[in-house]
Amino acid sequence: MTIGNKPRRWFKIEVQKTYAMVLGVVLVLLGLWGFVQAPVLGVFGVNAAQNVLHLVGGAVVLWFGYKGAGKTTNMWLGIVALVVGVLGLIPGANDLLASVFAINAAITYLHLAVGVVSLGVAYGVKEGT
């Protein structure tokens, strides 16, 4: 159905909120999965500290996403993931991340990808469309 020149939508897609909620669920599931199987998918090294961090981080992302702060949540998620990814490429910093959180090269590249995509969603997608 159209109204004037614009098609009428029967629902509103909230990309920012949806993206934040999906990543929040993924983080919580990864946190739980890490307690059951390590490394996750046979590639991503994890330990208890990283699992707890994913559980807490996922809960926070879900909370803020649910409350309607999707864009801000995605921006900060992107920044944090990108910083962790870049630190994973720096000699010395990557050793510290590996010893504290069992972060390996696969997780470093995953954080870089999640950071870029999250920032792309935060800044490239109009809120509430």
C-alpha positions in Angstrom: 0.0 0.0 0.0 1.3 3.5 -0.8 0.6 6.8 0.7 1.5 9.6 -1.8 4.9 8.6 -3.3 6.1 6.6 -0.3 5.2 2.9 0.4 3.6 2.5 3.8 5.3 0.2 6.2 3.3 -2.0 8.6 6.3 -2.4 10.8 9.3 -0.4 11.7 12.7 -2.1 11.4 15.1 -0.9 14.2 18.4 -2.0 12.8 20.5 -0.4 15.6 18.5 -2.1 18.4 18.3 -5.4 16.5 22.1 -5.5 15.9 22.8 -4.7 19.5 20.4 -7.3 20.7 21.8 -10.0 18.4 25.4 -9.3 19.5 24.3 -9.3 23.1 22.8 -12.7 22.7 25.8 -14.0 20.8 28.1 -12.7 23.6 26.1 -14.4 26.3 26.0 -17.7 24.3 29.7 -17.5 23.7 30.3 -16.9 27.4 28.2 -20.0 28.3 29.7 -22.1 25.5 33.2 -21.3 26.6 32.5 -23.0 30.0 31.4 -26.1 28.2 33.9 -26.4 25.4 37.3 -24.8 25.0 38.5 -23.8 22.5 35.2 -22.6 21.0 34.7 -24.2 17.6 38.2 -25.7 18.0 39.7 -22.3 17.0 38.9 -19.6 19.5 40.8 -19.9 22.8 38.9 -19.0 25.9 39.2 -19.2 29.6 37.0 -18.5 32.6 37.9 -14.8 32.7 37.0 -14.3 29.1 33.8 -16.3 29.5 32.7 -14.1 32.5 33.6 -11.0 30.5 31.5 -12.1 27.6 28.5 -13.0 29.9 28.7 -9.6 31.6 29.4 -7.7 28.4 26.5 -9.5 26.6 24.1 -8.7 29.4 25.1 -5.0 29.3 24.8 -4.9 25.5 21.3 -6.6 25.7 20.2 -4.1 28.4 21.3 -1.0 26.6 20.0 -2.3 23.3 16.6 -3.2 24.8 16.4 0.3 26.4 16.7 1.9 23.0 20.4 3.0 23.1 21.3 0.8 20.1 23.4 3.3 18.2 25.5 4.2 21.3 25.8 0.6 22.3 27.0 -0.4 18.8 29.5 2.5 18.8 31.0 1.5 22.1 30.9 -2.2 21.2 32.8 -1.4 18.0 35.4 0.8 19.8 36.1 -1.8 22.4 36.3 -4.7 19.9 38.6 -2.7 17.6 40.9 -1.7 20.5 41.1 -5.3 21.7 41.8 -6.4 18.1 44.5 -3.8 17.6 46.1 -4.7 21.0 46.1 -8.3 19.8 48.4 -7.3 17.0 50.9 -5.4 19.2 53.8 -7.5 20.5 53.8 -7.5 24.3 50.1 -6.5 24.5 49.1 -9.7 22.7 51.1 -11.7 25.2 49.3 -10.0 28.1 45.9 -10.6 26.4 46.8 -14.3 25.8 47.9 -14.8 29.4 44.9 -13.1 31.0 42.1 -13.9 28.6 43.5 -16.7 26.4 43.1 -14.5 23.3 44.7 -16.0 20.2 45.2 -14.7 16.7 41.7 -16.0 15.6 40.0 -14.0 18.3 42.1 -10.9 17.4 40.9 -11.0 13.8 37.3 -11.7 15.0 37.5 -8.7 17.3 38.8 -6.5 14.4 35.9 -7.7 12.2 33.2 -7.2 14.9 34.7 -3.7 15.6 34.6 -2.6 12.0 31.1 -4.0 11.4 29.7 -2.5 14.7 31.1 0.9 13.9 29.7 0.6 10.4 26.3 -0.1 11.8 26.5 2.6 14.4 27.6 5.3 12.0 26.2 4.0 8.7 22.7 3.0 9.5 20.1 5.7 10.2 18.5 5.2 13.6 15.0 3.7 13.5 14.9 2.7 9.9 
